[in-house]
Amino acid sequence: MRSTVSGYTRLTKVHTLSAAGIAAAGAAALAFAVVPNTAAADTTQSIAVQPVAWDAHTVGAEQQSELAQRSGDAAEQAKTDASAKKKADAEAKRKADAEAKKKADAEAKQRAEQDAASRSEEREPVQEAPEAPKPAAAPAPAKKAYADNLDGWIKEALDIMKAKGIPGSYDGIKRNIMRESTGNPRAINDWDSNAAAGIPSKGLLQIIDPTFKAYHVDGTSWDPYDPVANITASCNYAADKYGSMDNVNSAY
């Protein structure tokens, strides 16, 4: 029912509840027909209530669906953001670890170089072992000494002849020397046919220059008056012509 106070219409409890229900639904079309208090007192007119397009249950379900959709989208976005942040954090940590390792390696290398340099400075210089003395070369065999006389000349000549493979004996050589020059190394024949031809016989075994040169023995003097050179060349010639000076018993 309706009551009027000071010229205004007051809704009854029933109407108040109906209006509240419509407002809660959120989309009601409400029309009030309020008649001023001009005719009969305490007369109440009916309020025309148009039917609503949808009720509270329908509106709540749609809102819940929309909220659920938005909540799901937000959760998915949050999940994507969290994954991206996790990757970014992991990459940042990897870079930080790499930089830290690089720095640590550089510091370790620097310390190692400093330690090596320090040890090198502290280390006493290594003294090289003295070089072992080289063994002394074996002394050359002493040259055999020969007497500077007929005996010494014959013996030296025989040693040379032996090394060169020239036959002859001490006695055979001395015998022919005594016959040819009586042991005089400067003896010269200036009267025979060789002398007449300008090539006199010379020395201990009276050998002419062309023969001396042809049968000269290496290692001896080229002077036909040299006792050893004269003996070796003469014996070399006798070996070629007679087999040995030992086979010569006269002029040859």
MARPAVO-514309 format. One line per 4 residues: number of its first residue (from 0); their letters; for each residue x negated, y negated, z of N, C-alpha, C. Coordinates in nm, 3 decimals, always signed. Example, Ala and Ser with C-alpha at 12.3 -4.5 7.8 and 13.67 -1.06 7.14 Angstrom:
<atoms>
0 = AS = -1.319,+0.569,+0.780,-1.230,+0.450,+0.780,-1.320,+0.330,+0.780 | -1.285,+0.225,+0.708,-1.367,+0.106,+0.714,-1.290,-0.003,+0.787
</atoms>
This chain:
<atoms>
0 = MRST = -0.085,+0.119,+0.000,+0.000,+0.000,+0.000,-0.088,-0.123,+0.000 | -0.030,-0.239,-0.028,-0.105,-0.364,-0.036,-0.055,-0.457,+0.071 | -0.145,-0.532,+0.126,-0.108,-0.635,+0.223,-0.166,-0.766,+0.178 | -0.095,-0.876,+0.212,-0.140,-1.008,+0.166,-0.182,-1.090,+0.285
4 = VSGY = -0.304,-1.147,+0.273,-0.354,-1.232,+0.379,-0.398,-1.363,+0.316 | -0.337,-1.475,+0.363,-0.374,-1.611,+0.316,-0.371,-1.622,+0.166 | -0.271,-1.563,+0.103,-0.254,-1.576,-0.040,-0.339,-1.484,-0.122 | -0.422,-1.391,-0.061,-0.505,-1.294,-0.136,-0.452,-1.156,-0.114
8 = TRLT = -0.464,-1.074,-0.210,-0.417,-0.936,-0.203,-0.526,-0.851,-0.145 | -0.500,-0.770,-0.043,-0.598,-0.680,+0.018,-0.566,-0.540,-0.021 | -0.671,-0.464,-0.067,-0.650,-0.326,-0.109,-0.632,-0.240,+0.012 | -0.543,-0.141,-0.009,-0.524,-0.044,+0.099,-0.640,+0.051,+0.101
12 = KVHT = -0.645,+0.140,+0.197,-0.754,+0.238,+0.213,-0.762,+0.328,+0.093 | -0.644,+0.363,+0.039,-0.642,+0.454,-0.076,-0.708,+0.390,-0.195 | -0.673,+0.262,-0.221,-0.733,+0.194,-0.334,-0.881,+0.174,-0.315 | -0.920,+0.145,-0.190,-1.064,+0.125,-0.163,-1.144,+0.248,-0.195
16 = LSAA = -1.098,+0.363,-0.157,-1.166,+0.489,-0.184,-1.176,+0.515,-0.333 | -1.061,+0.484,-0.405,-1.061,+0.507,-0.550,-1.165,+0.420,-0.618 | -1.173,+0.292,-0.579,-1.271,+0.201,-0.638,-1.412,+0.243,-0.607 | -1.433,+0.291,-0.484,-1.568,+0.338,-0.447,-1.610,+0.457,-0.528
20 = GIAA = -1.517,+0.547,-0.552,-1.550,+0.666,-0.632,-1.586,+0.630,-0.772 | -1.513,+0.534,-0.827,-1.543,+0.491,-0.963,-1.679,+0.423,-0.970 | -1.707,+0.338,-0.869,-1.838,+0.271,-0.869,-1.951,+0.369,-0.859 | -1.934,+0.477,-0.778,-2.038,+0.579,-0.766,-2.062,+0.647,-0.897
24 = AGAA = -1.963,+0.665,-0.978,-1.981,+0.729,-1.107,-2.065,+0.644,-1.198 | -2.063,+0.515,-1.182,-2.152,+0.426,-1.254,-2.101,+0.378,-1.386 | -1.980,+0.421,-1.442,-1.939,+0.373,-1.573,-1.788,+0.364,-1.587 | -1.715,+0.330,-1.480,-1.566,+0.327,-1.483,-1.518,+0.197,-1.542
28 = ALAF = -1.406,+0.204,-1.611,-1.339,+0.084,-1.661,-1.221,+0.058,-1.568 | -1.235,-0.043,-1.486,-1.135,-0.067,-1.381,-1.061,-0.198,-1.410 | -0.930,-0.194,-1.407,-0.847,-0.315,-1.428,-0.752,-0.331,-1.312 | -0.761,-0.444,-1.250,-0.671,-0.474,-1.137,-0.564,-0.575,-1.181
32 = AVVP = -0.444,-0.546,-1.145,-0.335,-0.645,-1.168,-0.291,-0.696,-1.034 | -0.337,-0.812,-1.003,-0.308,-0.869,-0.871,-0.205,-0.983,-0.889 | -0.094,-0.968,-0.819,+0.014,-1.068,-0.829,+0.013,-1.155,-0.706 | +0.005,-1.285,-0.724,+0.004,-1.374,-0.606,+0.134,-1.363,-0.527
36 = NTAA = +0.126,-1.398,-0.405,+0.241,-1.386,-0.315,+0.336,-1.505,-0.337 | +0.424,-1.490,-0.446,+0.517,-1.598,-0.476,+0.662,-1.558,-0.459 | +0.690,-1.429,-0.472,+0.831,-1.383,-0.460,+0.853,-1.323,-0.326 | +0.887,-1.195,-0.322,+0.920,-1.131,-0.195,+0.795,-1.099,-0.120
40 = ADTT = +0.788,-1.124,+0.007,+0.673,-1.096,+0.095,+0.655,-0.949,+0.109 | +0.530,-0.913,+0.138,+0.490,-0.774,+0.161,+0.526,-0.684,+0.046 | +0.543,-0.741,-0.076,+0.574,-0.655,-0.192,+0.444,-0.619,-0.258 | +0.429,-0.496,-0.279,+0.301,-0.447,-0.335,+0.322,-0.398,-0.475
44 = QSIA = +0.239,-0.449,-0.569,+0.244,-0.398,-0.706,+0.139,-0.291,-0.724 | +0.166,-0.205,-0.817,+0.072,-0.097,-0.845,-0.050,-0.150,-0.920 | -0.165,-0.093,-0.892,-0.291,-0.128,-0.961,-0.309,-0.033,-1.077 | -0.325,-0.087,-1.196,-0.343,-0.002,-1.315,-0.487,+0.045,-1.321
48 = VQPV = -0.509,+0.174,-1.314,-0.644,+0.234,-1.317,-0.660,+0.309,-1.447 | -0.751,+0.261,-1.527,-0.777,+0.331,-1.653,-0.862,+0.454,-1.627 | -0.840,+0.562,-1.696,-0.921,+0.684,-1.676,-1.066,+0.661,-1.719 | -1.160,+0.717,-1.642,-1.305,+0.703,-1.671,-1.345,+0.790,-1.789
52 = AWDA = -1.455,+0.749,-1.862,-1.501,+0.828,-1.977,-1.571,+0.955,-1.935 | -1.648,+0.954,-1.821,-1.712,+1.075,-1.768,-1.719,+1.064,-1.618 | -1.728,+1.172,-1.554,-1.724,+1.172,-1.408,-1.864,+1.169,-1.350 | -1.873,+1.168,-1.221,-2.001,+1.160,-1.150,-2.088,+1.282,-1.174
56 = HTVG = -2.024,+1.397,-1.188,-2.100,+1.521,-1.207,-2.175,+1.518,-1.340 | -2.101,+1.468,-1.444,-2.163,+1.462,-1.576,-2.280,+1.365,-1.578 | -2.259,+1.245,-1.518,-2.367,+1.146,-1.514,-2.488,+1.198,-1.438 | -2.464,+1.263,-1.327,-2.576,+1.317,-1.247,-2.655,+1.421,-1.322
60 = AEQQ = -2.590,+1.507,-1.399,-2.659,+1.612,-1.473,-2.748,+1.553,-1.581 | -2.697,+1.452,-1.653,-2.776,+1.389,-1.758,-2.897,+1.317,-1.701 | -2.872,+1.247,-1.590,-2.985,+1.177,-1.526,-3.091,+1.276,-1.476 | -3.043,+1.386,-1.420,-3.138,+1.487,-1.371,-3.220,+1.547,-1.486
64 = SELA = -3.149,+1.569,-1.602,-3.220,+1.625,-1.717,-3.326,+1.529,-1.767 | -3.286,+1.397,-1.774,-3.381,+1.296,-1.819,-3.498,+1.285,-1.722 | -3.465,+1.287,-1.590,-3.571,+1.280,-1.490,-3.664,+1.400,-1.497 | -3.600,+1.518,-1.520,-3.681,+1.640,-1.530,-3.774,+1.632,-1.650
68 = QRSG = -3.721,+1.579,-1.765,-3.802,+1.564,-1.885,-3.919,+1.470,-1.861 | -3.888,+1.354,-1.798,-3.993,+1.256,-1.769,-4.096,+1.312,-1.671 | -4.042,+1.387,-1.573,-4.134,+1.448,-1.475,-4.227,+1.548,-1.541 | -4.170,+1.628,-1.636,-4.254,+1.726,-1.707,-4.358,+1.657,-1.793
72 = DAAE = -4.313,+1.547,-1.862,-4.410,+1.473,-1.945,-4.521,+1.414,-1.859 | -4.479,+1.358,-1.745,-4.579,+1.299,-1.655,-4.676,+1.405,-1.604 | -4.621,+1.524,-1.570,-4.707,+1.631,-1.520,-4.805,+1.676,-1.628 | -4.756,+1.688,-1.755,-4.842,+1.729,-1.865,-4.952,+1.626,-1.890
76 = QAKT = -4.912,+1.495,-1.887,-5.009,+1.390,-1.905,-5.113,+1.390,-1.794 | -5.062,+1.412,-1.671,-5.154,+1.418,-1.557,-5.252,+1.533,-1.571 | -5.199,+1.647,-1.622,-5.285,+1.764,-1.643,-5.390,+1.734,-1.749 | -5.347,+1.666,-1.859,-5.441,+1.629,-1.966,-5.547,+1.534,-1.915
80 = DASA = -5.500,+1.435,-1.838,-5.594,+1.337,-1.783,-5.693,+1.403,-1.688 | -5.642,+1.497,-1.607,-5.730,+1.566,-1.512,-5.835,+1.649,-1.585 | -5.792,+1.716,-1.697,-5.886,+1.796,-1.774,-5.994,+1.708,-1.838 | -5.946,+1.593,-1.894,-6.042,+1.501,-1.956,-6.139,+1.447,-1.853
84 = KKKA = -6.087,+1.414,-1.735,-6.174,+1.362,-1.628,-6.273,+1.468,-1.583 | -6.226,+1.592,-1.577,-6.315,+1.700,-1.536,-6.429,+1.717,-1.636 | -6.393,+1.710,-1.766,-6.496,+1.722,-1.869,-6.594,+1.604,-1.861 | -6.536,+1.484,-1.844,-6.622,+1.365,-1.835,-6.714,+1.374,-1.715
88 = DAEA = -6.659,+1.422,-1.601,-6.742,+1.436,-1.481,-6.853,+1.539,-1.502 | -6.816,+1.651,-1.571,-6.915,+1.757,-1.596,-7.027,+1.705,-1.687 | -6.987,+1.629,-1.793,-7.087,+1.575,-1.884,-7.177,+1.474,-1.813 | -7.116,+1.390,-1.730,-7.195,+1.292,-1.655,-7.292,+1.363,-1.561
92 = KRKA = -7.245,+1.472,-1.497,-7.331,+1.548,-1.406,-7.444,+1.615,-1.483 | -7.412,+1.668,-1.605,-7.515,+1.732,-1.685,-7.624,+1.633,-1.724 | -7.579,+1.514,-1.767,-7.676,+1.411,-1.803,-7.759,+1.367,-1.683 | -7.691,+1.352,-1.569,-7.763,+1.311,-1.449,-7.865,+1.416,-1.408
96 = DAEA = -7.824,+1.546,-1.417,-7.916,+1.655,-1.382,-8.035,+1.658,-1.478 | -8.005,+1.636,-1.610,-8.114,+1.636,-1.709,-8.212,+1.523,-1.683 | -8.159,+1.405,-1.653,-8.246,+1.292,-1.624,-8.329,+1.317,-1.498 | -8.263,+1.376,-1.398,-8.334,+1.404,-1.272,-8.445,+1.506,-1.295
100 = KKKA = -8.414,+1.611,-1.378,-8.515,+1.712,-1.407,-8.630,+1.653,-1.487 | -8.596,+1.567,-1.587,-8.699,+1.503,-1.667,-8.790,+1.418,-1.580 | -8.729,+1.345,-1.490,-8.807,+1.260,-1.400,-8.894,+1.344,-1.308 | -8.835,+1.454,-1.255,-8.911,+1.542,-1.165,-9.027,+1.607,-1.237
104 = DAEA = -9.004,+1.651,-1.364,-9.112,+1.712,-1.442,-9.224,+1.612,-1.468 | -9.185,+1.488,-1.502,-9.287,+1.386,-1.528,-9.369,+1.357,-1.402 | -9.301,+1.350,-1.289,-9.373,+1.325,-1.163,-9.465,+1.441,-1.129 | -9.414,+1.566,-1.153,-9.496,+1.682,-1.123,-9.620,+1.686,-1.213
108 = KQRA = -9.601,+1.652,-1.342,-9.714,+1.650,-1.434,-9.816,+1.544,-1.392 | -9.766,+1.427,-1.353,-9.856,+1.320,-1.310,-9.935,+1.361,-1.186 | -9.863,+1.426,-1.090,-9.934,+1.472,-0.969,-10.039,+1.576,-1.003 | -10.004,+1.669,-1.097,-10.101,+1.772,-1.135,-10.224,+1.711,-1.199
112 = EQDA = -10.203,+1.611,-1.285,-10.318,+1.545,-1.350,-10.402,+1.471,-1.247 | -10.336,+1.407,-1.152,-10.411,+1.336,-1.048,-10.490,+1.433,-0.962 | -10.425,+1.549,-0.928,-10.495,+1.649,-0.847,-10.615,+1.706,-0.922 | -10.595,+1.732,-1.053,-10.706,+1.785,-1.133,-10.821,+1.686,-1.140
116 = ASRS = -10.787,+1.559,-1.159,-10.890,+1.457,-1.166,-10.963,+1.445,-1.032 | -10.885,+1.456,-0.924,-10.946,+1.446,-0.791,-11.040,+1.563,-0.765 | -10.994,+1.684,-0.804,-11.080,+1.801,-0.783,-11.206,+1.792,-0.868 | -11.191,+1.738,-0.990,-11.307,+1.724,-1.077,-11.409,+1.629,-1.019
120 = EERE = -11.362,+1.522,-0.955,-11.453,+1.427,-0.894,-11.521,+1.485,-0.771 | -11.445,+1.568,-0.697,-11.502,+1.623,-0.574,-11.595,+1.739,-0.600 | -11.574,+1.807,-0.714,-11.654,+1.926,-0.743,-11.798,+1.886,-0.768 | -11.888,+1.957,-0.709,-12.029,+1.929,-0.729,-12.068,+1.971,-0.870
124 = PVQE = -12.154,+1.897,-0.933,-12.195,+1.935,-1.069,-12.263,+2.072,-1.068 | -12.224,+2.151,-1.164,-12.280,+2.286,-1.173,-12.420,+2.277,-1.231 | -12.511,+2.332,-1.160,-12.649,+2.330,-1.207,-12.672,+2.452,-1.295 | -12.717,+2.424,-1.414,-12.742,+2.534,-1.505,-12.864,+2.613,-1.459
128 = APEA = -12.851,+2.742,-1.477,-12.963,+2.828,-1.439,-13.082,+2.797,-1.528 | -13.197,+2.791,-1.469,-13.314,+2.761,-1.552,-13.331,+2.866,-1.661 | -13.365,+2.817,-1.775,-13.382,+2.908,-1.888,-13.498,+3.003,-1.861 | -13.468,+3.130,-1.884,-13.571,+3.230,-1.860,-13.688,+3.205,-1.954
132 = PKPA = -13.806,+3.212,-1.902,-13.921,+3.188,-1.989,-13.928,+3.292,-2.100 | -13.957,+3.245,-2.216,-13.968,+3.335,-2.329,-14.095,+3.419,-2.314 | -14.081,+3.545,-2.347,-14.201,+3.630,-2.335,-14.312,+3.577,-2.427 | -14.425,+3.576,-2.371,-14.539,+3.526,-2.448,-14.563,+3.615,-2.569
136 = AAPA = -14.589,+3.551,-2.678,-14.617,+3.627,-2.800,-14.743,+3.711,-2.779 | -14.731,+3.828,-2.833,-14.847,+3.917,-2.820,-14.968,+3.852,-2.886 | -15.074,+3.847,-2.817,-15.193,+3.784,-2.876,-15.237,+3.856,-3.002 | -15.276,+3.778,-3.097,-15.325,+3.839,-3.221,-15.450,+3.920,-3.189
140 = PAKK = -15.456,+4.034,-3.252,-15.574,+4.116,-3.223,-15.702,+4.039,-3.255 | -15.792,+4.047,-3.166,-15.918,+3.975,-3.185,-15.988,+4.025,-3.311 | -16.035,+3.927,-3.386,-16.104,+3.963,-3.509,-16.231,+4.040,-3.473 | -16.246,+4.148,-3.543,-16.362,+4.233,-3.516,-16.491,+4.156,-3.549
144 = AYAD = -16.577,+4.162,-3.458,-16.703,+4.090,-3.477,-16.806,+4.183,-3.544 | -16.877,+4.122,-3.635,-16.982,+4.197,-3.705,-17.114,+4.119,-3.693 | -17.219,+4.195,-3.684,-17.352,+4.131,-3.676,-17.386,+4.068,-3.810 | -17.451,+3.954,-3.802,-17.489,+3.883,-3.926,-17.621,+3.936,-3.977
148 = NLDG = -17.618,+4.062,-4.016,-17.736,+4.126,-4.073,-17.688,+4.236,-4.168 | -17.781,+4.310,-4.227,-17.744,+4.410,-4.326,-17.651,+4.514,-4.267 | -17.676,+4.557,-4.146,-17.589,+4.657,-4.083,-17.448,+4.602,-4.067 | -17.437,+4.478,-4.017,-17.306,+4.418,-3.998,-17.234,+4.394,-4.129
152 = WIKE = -17.309,+4.354,-4.235,-17.244,+4.328,-4.364,-17.186,+4.456,-4.422 | -17.264,+4.565,-4.415,-17.215,+4.693,-4.469,-17.092,+4.740,-4.393 | -17.095,+4.730,-4.260,-16.980,+4.777,-4.180,-16.854,+4.693,-4.209 | -16.868,+4.562,-4.220,-16.750,+4.478,-4.251,-16.696,+4.512,-4.389
156 = ALDI = -16.788,+4.532,-4.487,-16.745,+4.567,-4.622,-16.671,+4.699,-4.624 | -16.720,+4.798,-4.546,-16.654,+4.929,-4.541,-16.511,+4.918,-4.485 | -16.490,+4.832,-4.383,-16.354,+4.815,-4.327,-16.258,+4.755,-4.431 | -16.309,+4.658,-4.508,-16.226,+4.598,-4.613,-16.198,+4.701,-4.722
160 = MKAK = -16.300,+4.776,-4.763,-16.282,+4.878,-4.867,-16.182,+4.985,-4.823 | -16.186,+5.022,-4.696,-16.094,+5.122,-4.646,-15.950,+5.071,-4.656 | -15.930,+4.941,-4.620,-15.795,+4.884,-4.627,-15.746,+4.875,-4.771 | -15.836,+4.858,-4.867,-15.798,+4.844,-5.007,-15.805,+4.977,-5.083
164 = GIPG = -15.848,+5.083,-5.017,-15.855,+5.213,-5.083,-15.972,+5.229,-5.177 | -16.085,+5.162,-5.147,-16.205,+5.171,-5.231,-16.303,+5.269,-5.165 | -16.341,+5.374,-5.233,-16.431,+5.474,-5.171,-16.575,+5.422,-5.156 | -16.648,+5.490,-5.067,-16.788,+5.454,-5.045,-16.826,+5.488,-4.902
168 = SYDG = -16.959,+5.507,-4.880,-17.008,+5.540,-4.746,-17.119,+5.444,-4.708 | -17.149,+5.444,-4.580,-17.255,+5.354,-4.529,-17.388,+5.390,-4.595 | -17.418,+5.519,-4.597,-17.547,+5.561,-4.649,-17.559,+5.534,-4.800 | -17.451,+5.561,-4.871,-17.457,+5.538,-5.017,-17.472,+5.391,-5.048
172 = IKRN = -17.407,+5.304,-4.973,-17.418,+5.160,-4.998,-17.559,+5.112,-4.961 | -17.607,+5.152,-4.843,-17.739,+5.103,-4.799,-17.849,+5.150,-4.893 | -17.840,+5.274,-4.937,-17.940,+5.328,-5.028,-17.951,+5.245,-5.156 | -17.836,+5.210,-5.215,-17.837,+5.131,-5.339,-17.879,+4.986,-5.314
176 = IMRE = -17.847,+4.931,-5.198,-17.890,+4.794,-5.165,-18.042,+4.788,-5.156 | -18.102,+4.886,-5.090,-18.248,+4.883,-5.071,-18.319,+4.897,-5.206 | -18.259,+4.972,-5.299,-18.323,+4.985,-5.429,-18.308,+4.858,-5.511 | -18.191,+4.792,-5.504,-18.161,+4.678,-5.589,-18.220,+4.545,-5.536
180 = STGN = -18.219,+4.524,-5.402,-18.260,+4.392,-5.352,-18.344,+4.398,-5.225 | -18.368,+4.518,-5.175,-18.438,+4.539,-5.047,-18.368,+4.466,-4.932 | -18.236,+4.444,-4.948,-18.157,+4.384,-4.839,-18.154,+4.233,-4.839 | -18.205,+4.169,-4.951,-18.205,+4.022,-4.958,-18.077,+3.973,-5.028
184 = PRAI = -17.988,+3.904,-4.955,-17.861,+3.861,-5.016,-17.880,+3.750,-5.120 | -18.000,+3.684,-5.122,-18.023,+3.577,-5.219,-18.106,+3.625,-5.340 | -18.123,+3.751,-5.349,-18.205,+3.806,-5.459,-18.139,+3.778,-5.593 | -18.224,+3.755,-5.698,-18.173,+3.729,-5.832,-18.272,+3.787,-5.934
188 = NDWD = -18.225,+3.848,-6.039,-18.307,+3.905,-6.145,-18.309,+3.805,-6.260 | -18.430,+3.751,-6.286,-18.440,+3.651,-6.391,-18.528,+3.696,-6.508 | -18.547,+3.829,-6.523,-18.635,+3.875,-6.629,-18.572,+3.980,-6.721 | -18.457,+4.048,-6.678,-18.401,+4.155,-6.762,-18.313,+4.097,-6.872
192 = SNAA = -18.248,+4.186,-6.944,-18.165,+4.145,-7.059,-18.047,+4.057,-7.014 | -17.993,+4.086,-6.895,-17.881,+4.003,-6.845,-17.931,+3.860,-6.821 | -18.051,+3.851,-6.765,-18.107,+3.719,-6.741,-18.131,+3.648,-6.872 | -18.182,+3.724,-6.973,-18.207,+3.666,-7.104,-18.077,+3.616,-7.167
196 = AGIP = -17.965,+3.683,-7.132,-17.833,+3.644,-7.186,-17.771,+3.532,-7.104 | -17.837,+3.490,-6.995,-17.789,+3.380,-6.913,-17.694,+3.423,-6.802 | -17.690,+3.555,-6.777,-17.603,+3.604,-6.669,-17.686,+3.696,-6.580 | -17.777,+3.640,-6.505,-17.866,+3.723,-6.423,-17.792,+3.797,-6.312
200 = SKGL = -17.845,+3.909,-6.273,-17.789,+3.988,-6.163,-17.819,+3.916,-6.033 | -17.721,+3.922,-5.936,-17.735,+3.845,-5.812,-17.697,+3.929,-5.691 | -17.754,+3.892,-5.573,-17.714,+3.943,-5.444,-17.763,+4.080,-5.408 | -17.705,+4.136,-5.301,-17.751,+4.262,-5.245,-17.747,+4.376,-5.345
204 = LQII = -17.644,+4.386,-5.425,-17.630,+4.497,-5.520,-17.644,+4.451,-5.664 | -17.703,+4.330,-5.683,-17.740,+4.281,-5.816,-17.624,+4.297,-5.917 | -17.518,+4.218,-5.895,-17.401,+4.220,-5.983,-17.397,+4.091,-6.062 | -17.366,+4.098,-6.193,-17.360,+3.976,-6.274,-17.225,+3.906,-6.252
208 = DPTF = -17.220,+3.778,-6.281,-17.098,+3.698,-6.254,-16.971,+3.752,-6.320 | -16.973,+3.789,-6.449,-16.848,+3.838,-6.510,-16.795,+3.963,-6.440 | -16.884,+4.055,-6.402,-16.840,+4.177,-6.333,-16.788,+4.144,-6.193 | -16.859,+4.052,-6.125,-16.815,+4.011,-5.990,-16.672,+3.955,-5.994
212 = KAYH = -16.649,+3.868,-6.092,-16.517,+3.807,-6.102,-16.409,+3.911,-6.138 | -16.444,+4.004,-6.225,-16.346,+4.104,-6.270,-16.309,+4.200,-6.157 | -16.404,+4.230,-6.066,-16.378,+4.328,-5.960,-16.376,+4.266,-5.820 | -16.360,+4.137,-5.817,-16.353,+4.068,-5.687,-16.240,+4.127,-5.601
216 = VDGT = -16.265,+4.142,-5.470,-16.167,+4.199,-5.376,-16.102,+4.086,-5.299 | -15.966,+4.086,-5.300,-15.891,+3.981,-5.228,-15.931,+3.975,-5.082 | -15.940,+3.852,-5.031,-15.974,+3.832,-4.891,-16.120,+3.806,-4.868 | -16.200,+3.818,-4.974,-16.343,+3.791,-4.961,-16.378,+3.665,-5.038
220 = SWDP = -16.497,+3.615,-5.014,-16.542,+3.492,-5.079,-16.560,+3.512,-5.229 | -16.551,+3.398,-5.303,-16.576,+3.401,-5.447,-16.724,+3.368,-5.479 | -16.804,+3.363,-5.374,-16.948,+3.337,-5.395,-17.019,+3.472,-5.410 | -17.081,+3.498,-5.527,-17.148,+3.628,-5.547,-17.268,+3.649,-5.455
224 = YDPV = -17.322,+3.543,-5.393,-17.430,+3.557,-5.298,-17.380,+3.593,-5.157 | -17.247,+3.584,-5.135,-17.193,+3.623,-5.003,-17.212,+3.773,-4.987 | -17.277,+3.820,-4.879,-17.310,+3.963,-4.865,-17.190,+4.055,-4.874 | -17.081,+4.025,-4.797,-16.963,+4.114,-4.794,-16.892,+4.110,-4.929
228 = ANIT = -16.875,+3.990,-4.988,-16.808,+3.980,-5.118,-16.888,+4.055,-5.224 | -17.023,+4.049,-5.220,-17.108,+4.116,-5.317,-17.096,+4.268,-5.304 | -17.098,+4.319,-5.180,-17.089,+4.464,-5.158,-16.953,+4.517,-5.204 | -16.842,+4.452,-5.164,-16.709,+4.504,-5.196,-16.684,+4.499,-5.347
232 = ASCN = -16.723,+4.393,-5.415,-16.701,+4.385,-5.560,-16.785,+4.490,-5.633 | -16.911,+4.508,-5.590,-16.998,+4.609,-5.654,-16.944,+4.749,-5.632 | -16.898,+4.780,-5.509,-16.842,+4.913,-5.482,-16.713,+4.935,-5.558 | -16.633,+4.829,-5.579,-16.508,+4.841,-5.655,-16.541,+4.872,-5.802
236 = YAAD = -16.643,+4.807,-5.853,-16.686,+4.835,-5.991,-16.741,+4.979,-6.002 | -16.826,+5.024,-5.907,-16.885,+5.158,-5.909,-16.777,+5.265,-5.900 | -16.671,+5.238,-5.817,-16.562,+5.335,-5.805,-16.489,+5.349,-5.938 | -16.476,+5.238,-6.014,-16.406,+5.244,-6.142,-16.491,+5.315,-6.247
240 = KYGS = -16.623,+5.294,-6.244,-16.710,+5.351,-6.348,-16.767,+5.488,-6.312 | -16.794,+5.511,-6.180,-16.864,+5.633,-6.140,-16.790,+5.713,-6.032 | -16.681,+5.665,-5.986,-16.605,+5.736,-5.883,-16.635,+5.686,-5.744 | -16.761,+5.639,-5.720,-16.799,+5.586,-5.589,-16.942,+5.535,-5.598
244 = MDNV = -16.973,+5.439,-5.510,-17.111,+5.390,-5.503,-17.204,+5.503,-5.460 | -17.151,+5.604,-5.394,-17.233,+5.715,-5.349,-17.290,+5.792,-5.469 | -17.227,+5.780,-5.584,-17.269,+5.854,-5.704,-17.373,+5.777,-5.788 | -17.406,+5.656,-5.742,-17.502,+5.575,-5.817,-17.641,+5.594,-5.756
248 = NSAY = -17.737,+5.632,-5.844,-17.872,+5.653,-5.796,-17.978,+5.574,-5.875 | -17.929,+5.490,-5.965,-18.019,+5.408,-6.044,-17.944,+5.282,-6.089 | -18.008,+5.212,-6.181,-17.938,+5.092,-6.231,-17.802,+5.133,-6.286 | -17.709,+5.051,-6.266,-17.571,+5.088,-6.306,-17.504,+4.974,-6.378
</atoms>
